[in-house]
Amino acid sequence: MTKKKLQRFAEMETFSNVIQPAFTDVFEKDYYLKGSWNLLFGNDHPLVLELGCGKGEYTIELARIYPEKNFIGMDIKGSRMWKGARSAIQENLTNVRFLRTRIEIINSCFGSGEVSEIWVTFPDPQLKKKRKRLTSSGFLSRYSRFMQNNGMIHLKTDNSTLYQYTLQLAEMNNFVIRIQTDDLYHSGINDEILDIKTYYEKGFLEQGMNIHYLCFELSHEKAIEEPAGED
């Protein structure tokens, strides 16, 4: 591990807006903040997650736009998260927290009906193992345990395979689709949320790649079915 990463990890330990549970605190058990994040924020505002938040660029920008909501950026890569956490402290953004843990054990961290929206921004498309996709039926089933019924799932990606897969899953499960486009910046959609661009997204756009966006409501009405095809 480089000296720079070690310095960032040490600094992260001092950040009041970063939560880093020990693996033993969340593996097959409930974390102490589960169902109580509103107490940490000191209000009952809607709670929004960004999964795989990386440097926290999207989390930070959403928090700037919506001070009446609370935001948690979640990732396992602490050296990247450091940048967003430091920015939030410097700007005194009190509606932002960062949670460093594995998304696979997300149900240990959030209670029933606690989360209103989830953003999945430029995740690994997991082209060979769709069960590992953050929009797979397995992950959506996990999210449904702690999301409000008909809470919104947002997917923003440069990968057409992941976009088409998620769209097919939403359609076959009769989820209400709010927005769908395979070319966001030529779609005519005018929304300041969708104008947020991460460092990597800017690189994709410079390469002439299309940005795909999908927003749908996650219903609790029935078990979520997976599109047919090989894993």
Secondary structure, DSSP 8 states (H G I E B T S, - for coil): --HHHHHHHHHHTT-TTEE---HHHHTTS--TTTT-HHHHHTS---EEEEET-TT-HHHHHHHHH-TTSEEEEEES-HHHHHHHHHHHHHTT-TTEEEEES-GGGGGGT--TT-EEEEEEES----SS-GGGSTTSHHHHHHHHTTEEEEEEEEEEES-HHHHHHHHHHHHHTT--EEEEES-GGGS----TTTT---HHHHHHHHTT---EEEEEEE--SS-----SS--
